[in-house]
Amino acid sequence: MDKNSLIGFLLIGAILFGFFMLNKPSEQELAQQKRYRDSIALVSKVNQEAQQSAVPVADVEKLKSNPSDSSVIAVVNEKYGEFAPAILGEEKFFTIENKNLRVVLSSHGAAIKTIEVKNFKTWDKKPLFLAENSDMDFGFNFFTPSNRQVNTKDLYFEILPVSTSSKATFRVSTSGGAHLDFVYSIPADSNIVNFELASTDLRKIVGGSAGSMDLNWKLDLRRNEKSKDFEKRYSGLYYKFNLDKVEDITFGKNVTEKNLTTKVKWIGFKEQFFSAALISESAFPNSLVKTIPNDNDNYLATLSADVAVPIDENGAKLSFYFGPNHYTTLKKAGNDLQKMINIGWVGYSWVNRWLVIPLFNWLSKSITNYGLIILLLTLVVKLIIFPFTYKSYISTAKMRLLKPQIEEINAKIPAEKTLERQQATMALYRKVGVSPMGGCLPMLFQMPFLIALFSFFPSSIELRQQSFLWANDLSSYDAIITWSTQIPLISSFYGNHVSLFCLLMTIVNIVYTMMNQEMTASSQQMPGMKTMMYMMPVMFLFIFNNYASGLSYYYFLSTLITIGQTYLMRRFVDEKSLMAQLEANKKKVVTKSKWQQRIEKMQQDQKAFAREQAKKRK
């Protein structure tokens, strides 16, 4: 090994060592990680022991019916220790609410039992609940100083008299005089519910030097829209890494779980138009999130999150978001909650964020009919991209006018001489100043709008249950004919209904395709492409039949306006003048670029090489 190689290896080693030292966890972080691992190991050990020596549910029920049963009392005292007095009690309910939410809390576990989102209804006009009865579980799991495992959802809390309609305080006391408080509060005009776990001396309740408590949050996600399959497509489990991006897990046929070892700021259980999110004041250091299929027709899936909640001597603070997936509302709530709404891929989301959503909100301030709002939105978008549409039309018209000359070239040059044909055709295009890509490139500028609005309409809660003409709900399909019989293939791929806006969109797309076929010079050269162009509208008929009628309505309007624009351009664009311009361009001296010169030189060299090879073969 020479001197330079040795110096290079030493420098690499020094860089790696420096990187390791800079990113090495501090002693405090290592101690916290060790405490968490020890806590998890202890939970696992106790759970294994609990399977052998747990307090049977039947014994607890027996104790409820006979509180003086000494044998059962002894078992309960042994398991729950200082929390044994809280195992029995009477379940009571307390409601906190504002104009947006009604939240019912239970003294059994001091947990949320009912979450009603006011001012909204389900698809069948019933009150809208994110949770009701046993849909939601919420409980802290911890070890007491006497090394007993306790889950707060098993305990009966006392509702303190200081509770009001906007704030509720639940307290559970130990036999040693310590107490643990769960405090829920709901600010006015908000979809946030604040939660505080508090105690005057938490170390008398949580054993050891644990820096966190394990929290289990589970929710059976309710179905609230007409099409369960379509609602599931836009639902999921979301989480935001602390100071980083938002990721999600979609629902599958099997259980899906992820162990998040990086700090997480919040975890959200999202339906198509409503969400429940758990937010940490600091961050959850470790989380295990899971999606479980739910075959009940009234539910989409069962979601759960097991998180480590950091605590100090005073407790911990969390908050919930319960409410609509309205972009502005979620953004106002903070912590990037609005990123649960799918507004398009990274390259296209800016169209929705900076144009569509602000324009949509501005129009809705003065117009209540969302069908008219979509019409105006379509007109604005078409006006923005009209210069590209016009340029595309002019380019297509030039290609059509050159078609006879291209056919002459094809007649002179045999089909087997493909390269010569292409060279002659390109030479003609250069001579008259026409780019073959001129009709395609302007279309690329329209793609961000088409794709962005494809994401916007199914996610826009503003369209939910908004009627227009025959469509009762612009966020769902507009069925004019339905049937219950399962028809092979048709029911699977098309559905058991006919959506009128989707049908109209398909018809105008076929008409527009016919117009394009008449205008496009290359249609005779590629007959297979002609068939493919007609297949696309038919595919849309199957794809969009179950989609939001607002989206089909937008595409119908957009294509209809494009047909009108094409008709007007055909009337007002003077093709004789256009042809005269092309002929005039032939007389101009075309200065070849260096790139064109290099290409021609390569082609000439290739021809010369081919001639030499032909001579050698002879």
N, C-alpha and C positions, 0 to 999 in steps of 0.2 A: 504494500500500500504506500503510495507516494505521499509527500507532505501535504499537498493541496487536498487530497481525499480525506486525510486524517483531520485536517482543520475543518472540513465540511461536516464530518460526522460529529466532531466536538460541538460545533455551532448548533446542529440539529438537536443534540442532546441537551444543550443549555436552554434552547427555546422550549423544548418539551418540559424540562424541569421547571422553568419559570412559569409556564402555563399551568402546570400542576399546582404549584405553590400559590398562584393567584386565585385559582378556583377551589382550593382546598377548603372544606367546610370549617367553620370556627368550632371551638370547643363547645360553645353553647348550642350550636346547631347539631353537633354530633350527639350531645347529651339528650337533646329533644328527640332526635331520631331513635336513640336507644330506648328512651322512655316509651315512645310510641310502639316500637317493636315488642318491648316487654309487655306492654298493655295488651297488644293483640295476642301474644303468646299466652298470657294469663287468661284472656277471654276464651281462647280455644280450649285451654286446659279445663277451665271451669265448665264450659259447655259439654265437654266429654264426661266430666264427673256428674253434671246435671242430668244427663241421660240415664244415669244409674240411680241417682238419689234426689231427683227433683220433687218438688211438692206437687202431687197429682192434682189436676184441675178438680177432680171429683172430691178431693179432701177439702179444697178451698170452698167448693159449693156446700159441702157438708158443714163446714165451719160457719158459713153464712146462715144455714138453717138451724144450727145448734152452736152458738158462740161459746158455750161452756164446755165443749168437748175437749178435754185436757190433752188427749193423745194427738189430735189434729193441731191444737194450739202449740204443742211442743215442736211439731214438724215445721210449722210456719215460722215460729221464733228462731228455730235453728237455721232456716234458709234465709230469712230476711233480716234477722237481728234487730237493730234499732229502728228499722222501717216496718217491722211486723204490725204495729198498730194501724198502719195505713193500708193494709191489705184488704180490710173490710170497710165498707162505707156505702153511702147511697149516692147514686149518680145524679148530679144536678147539671142544669144547662144555664149558660149565660150568653147573651147576645151583645155584640158590639157592631155598630154599623155607621155608615155615612151615606151620602146620596149615590155612591157607586157600588158599595158592597154591603152584604149582610153576612156576618161571620158568627156561627154558633159554636161555643166552646163547651166542652164537657169537663166536669170535675174528675172524671175517671181518666187519669193520665194528664189532666190539664191540656188536652189536645183539641185541635180543631176538628169538628165533626161535620159542619156544613159550611159551604162557601157558595153564596148566591151572588151572581153578577147582575146587579140591577140594570134596568133599561135595555135588557137584551132578552130574547126568547129563543127557544130551540126551534128547529125547523118545523116542528108540529105545534108551535105556538104555546109551549109550556114554559114555566120559569126556568132560567138557565142556571144550572148548578155545576161548579167545577168539582165539588165533592158533596156527598150526602150520606148520612148514616155511617156505614163501615167502609166507604170508599178510600179513606185516608188513614194512614198510621203515622204517628209521630212520637218518638220516644228516645230518651237518653239512656244509654247503658253505661254503668260505672261500677266500681268496686268501693265498698265502704271501708273505713279504717279497720273493721274487723274481718276484712277480706271476704265479704259477701257480695255476690253479683246482684245488682238491682237494675230494673228497667222502669223508668218513670211511668210508662203506659200501664203498668200493673197496679199503680198506687192511686188512692183516692185523695184528692186535694180539697182543701177548704177554699171557698170563694170569699175573699175578704170584703167587708162592708164598704171599703173605699172605692170599690169598682163602680164605674159609670158606663154610660152608653158608648163611650169612645175609648175606655180603658178598663181592663179587667186584670185583677191580681189573684193568682191561685197560690196557695201555700200548703206544703206538706211538712210535717214536723216529725222529728225522731224522738225516740223514748228518752234520749239524752238532752233534749231541749233545743237542739239545733233545728233550723228550718231551711227549706229551699223554696224560692218563689219563682213562678212563671208569670211574667207580666206581658200582656198583649195590649197594644194600643193602635188606634187607627186614626190618622190625621184626617181633617176635613178635606173633601174634594180630592181624594187620593185613592189609588189602587194599591197602596203599600200598607202592609200590616207589620208593625214593628214588634219584635220579640226580644225579651230580656230574661236571661237566666241569672238570678241574683240570690245572694246569701250574705248574712253578716259574718259568717265564718265558714267558708266553703271547705276548709280542710277537715272540719268535723264531720263532713258528709262524704267527700271524695277522699279515699284513702291514698296514702303514699305521696309522692311528689309529682303526680301526673300533671302534665301541662295541657292535656286535652281530654275531652269526653267524647265517647262514640255516640253518634246520632244516626238513627235509622228513620228515613222518610220514604214512605211508599204511597203511591196513588194509583187507583184504577181509573184510567183516563176515559172519561165518558164520551159517548158519541152524541154530538149536538147538531149535525148537519144531515141533509137528506141522503147523500151518497156516502156510505161508510168507506168504500174503497177509495174514493177520491179524497175524503177527509184524511184517511190514513196516509195517503201519498204526501200530504203537506203537514204531517205531524211528526214528532220525534222527540228525542231526549237531547237537550243542548247543554253545553257547559263552556265556561270561559276561563281559560288559564289566566292566572294573575298577570296583569300587564302584558297580555298576549292575545292571541286570536280566539275566536269562538268556533267550536267544533260540534258535531252532532252524531247521533246514532239513529238510523231509521229503523222502522219496525220490520222484522223478518218473520219467517215461519218458525224459527227456533229461538231459544233464549240467547241473547247477546249481552255480554258484560265486558267492561273495561276497567282495569285497575289504574287509576290516575295517581301516579306517584309525585307529580308536579303540583304545585299549589294551584288551587282552583278558586276563583272569585265567586262564582255562582253556578247553580245547576237549575235548569229549567225543564219542566214537563210541558210540552207544547202540543196543543191541538191545532187544527187548521187556522182558527180565528181567535183562540183564547189560550192563555198560558198560566201556569203556576210555577213560580221561580223562588228558590231559596238562596238568599244572598248573605254572604259573610261580611262583617264589618272589616275584618282583616283578610283572611283567606283560609280555605280548608287545606291543611298540609297534605292530607291523603284522602282519597275518595275511591269508592267502588260503586260504579253505576251499572244498572242492569235494565234491559227491556225484556218483558215476558209476554208471549202471545196470550190473548184473551179471546176465547171463542164465543163469549156472550155477545149477542147482536147489539146490545146497548153500550158496549165498551169497545175501545180501540186497542188497548194494550194495558198491561200493568207495568209501571215504572217504579224503580226504587233507587235510592242513593244511601250508601253507608259512608258517612263522612266523619273525620276527626275534627271536632270543634275546639279551637284553642280557648283556654280558660285562664283566668288569673284569680287572685284572691277574692275578687268581687263577682266573678261569673263570666258571662259572655253575652254578646249582642248579635242578633241576626235580624233579618227582615224578609218578608215575603212580598212578591208581586202577584196579585190575583186580578186578572182582567183581560181586556181585549188586546189582540195583536195589532194595535194601531201604531203606525210608525212614529208619529209625533208623541203619542202618550208614552210609549216605551223609551223613546229617546229622552223625554223629560224625567223619567224615573232614574236615568243614569246607568252607569256600569255597562254600557253597550248592550243593553237588553234588546234594542231594536234589531240587533244582528241575528235574532232568532227568526226574523222575517226574511224569507227568500226573495230578494229583489233582483236576482240575476247573478250570473257568473261575474267574476272579478272584472273582466274586460268590458262588461256591459252594464254593470250595476250603476255606474255613474249617470247613465241616461235616466234611470228611475230616481236616483238620489237628488240630482240637480235640476232635472227638468220635469219629469212626469209627476212625481209626488207633490212638489210645490205648485205646479199648474193645476193639478187635480184638487188640492186643498183650496186654492184661490177661487176656482170656479164653483166649488161646493158652498162657498160662503154666500153666494147670491143666487144660485140655481139649486133647486131641490130635486129635480128630475135627473137621475143619474144616466138615463138613456141619452138625454140631451148633452150632459157633460161629456159622455164618451164621444158623441158626435163632434162636439167642439174640440175635444182633445185630438181626435183623428184629423180634423181640418188643420189644426196647428202643426201636427207632425208632418202631414203631407205638404204643407206650405214650406216647412223647413227643408225638406228633402226634394222639393220640386226642381231646384237647379240641377241636381244629379239625375232626376227623372228625365228632364228635358235633354240633358247631354246624352243620356243613354238612348233616347229616342232618335236624336240626330245621327248618332253613330250607327244605329241599326238601319236608319233610312239610307245612309251613304252605302252601307254594305249591300242593301237591296238594289240600289241603283247600279252598283258595280257587278251585279250578278251576271248580266249578259256577257260582259267582258271576261269574267272568270270562266264562264262556260266555253268561250272561244279558246281560252288557254287550255282547258281540259280536252277540247276537241283536237287541238294541234299536238298536244303531248300525250303519248300513250299512258295508260293507267299504270303500267309496270314501272314507269320512270317517275316514281312518287317524289323523289327529291327534286327533280327538275320542275315538276308541277308546283311544288311548294315554293321554290325559289322564284319562279315566274310570278306566282300569285303575290308573294311578299314584295317583289319588285314593283308590281302594279300599285299595291297599297302605299308603298313609300312615295311613289311618283305622284299620286293624287293627294297624299297627306292624310291617310286614313289608318287608324290603329285597330287591328282586329279585337283588341281588348277594350276598346272604347265603350262598348255596350255593356261589358261585364264589370269593369272597375267601379262605375257609379253605383251599381247595385250593391257593392260591398259596403258603401256608406249607409245604406238603408238597413243592413243586417243588425246593427246594434239596437235600432228602434224595434224591429220585429222581435228579436230575442228578448229584449228588456221587457217589453209589454207582455210577452208570453209568460214571464215570471210575475209581472205586476198584478194582472187581473185575478188569477186564482188566490193571491195572497192579500188582496185588498178587502179589508173588513167593511169599507165604506159601501161596497156593492152588496153586502150580505143582506138578504131579504128585501132588497130594493126591486120593485117591479117596474117593468117597462113593456108596453104593448101586451103580448100574450105571455111573456116571461114573468113568473111570480118572484123569481129570485135570480138576480144577475150573477150571483156567485156560484150558482149550481146550473144543472142542465134544464132546458126549457122544453119539457116533453109535451108534444101535442097528441101523440099516440103511445099508449103503453099496453103491455100484455104480460101475463104471468107465466105462460107456458115457456118452458126452457127449450129453445130451438137449438139443435147442435150447430156448433161453430158460430152462428149468428149471435146467440146470447152471450157466448164467451168473448167474442171479439168486438161485437157491436153494442150489445146490451138489449134490454127489453123495453126499449122506447125509441122514439124518433124525436130528435131535437131539431126544431124548425130553423133556428139561426144557423146551426151547423149545416143543415141541408141547403139553406140559401147561400152560405159561404161557399159550399162545394159547387153550386151551380154557377155563381159569378166567376169562380176560379176556372171552371171549364170554358166559359165564354172568353175570359181573358187569355187562356191558353190558345184558343182558336184564333184570336186576333194576333197573337204573337207568331203563330205558325204561318199566317198569311204574310207577315212582315219580315220574317227571318229568312235570309237567303240560303242558309245552310241546311234547311229542313229537308230538301230533296237529296242532299248528300249523305245525311245520317237518318235514315228512316227509323232505326231503332230508338233514337233519341226522341223522335216525334211521339212514339208510343209511350215512352217513359214520362214525357211531359203531361200526358193525359192521365197517367197512373197516379201522379202526385195528388190531384184533387180528390180522387177516389180514396186514397189512403187517409187524407184529412177527414173524410166523412166518418171513417172508423175511429180515428184517433181522438177527434174532438167531440164525438157524440156524448161522452160522459163529462166533458170539461165544462168550465164556467161559461154560461151563455153570454156573459159580458165579453169574454175573449172572442167567441165566434162572431158576435155582433161587431166588434172592432175590426176583425179581419174582413168581414163582409163589407163594412163601410169603406175600409181602406182599399180593397180591390175594386169596389164599385167606383170610387173616386178616381182610381188609376185608369179605369176604362174610360171614364169621362175625359180625363186629361189626355189620354191617347187619341180619342176621337177629335178633340179640339185641336191638338197638335197636327193631326193629319189634315185637318181642314185649313189651318192657317200657315203651315210650313210649305213654302213654295218649292216643290221638288225640282222644277225646271231650273230655278235659280241655283239650287243646291248642286244639280248636275253640271251647270255651267261653271260653278266654282271648282268642281273636281277636274273638269277639262282644262280650266285655266291653270290649275296647279301642275298639270302635266308639262306645261311650257316653261315652268320655272326650273332654274338650275338647282338641283338638290345637292346640297353639300353633305357628303357622307361623314358621319362621325367616325372617330378612331375605332370605336367598338365595331361598327358596321364594316369598316375596312378590314379589321382583323378577322371577322367572321367570313367575309368574302375570300380573303387570303387562305383561310383554312379550307374552305370549300374547293377552291382552285387546286390546292395541294392534294386534297382528297381525290379529285378527279384525275389529276396527273398520276397519282399513285395507282389508281384503278386501271388506267391505260397501260402503265408499265407492267402490272401484274397480268393483264390480258395478253400483252405481247409475249411474255415469258411462257404462258400456258400454250400459245400457238407454236 
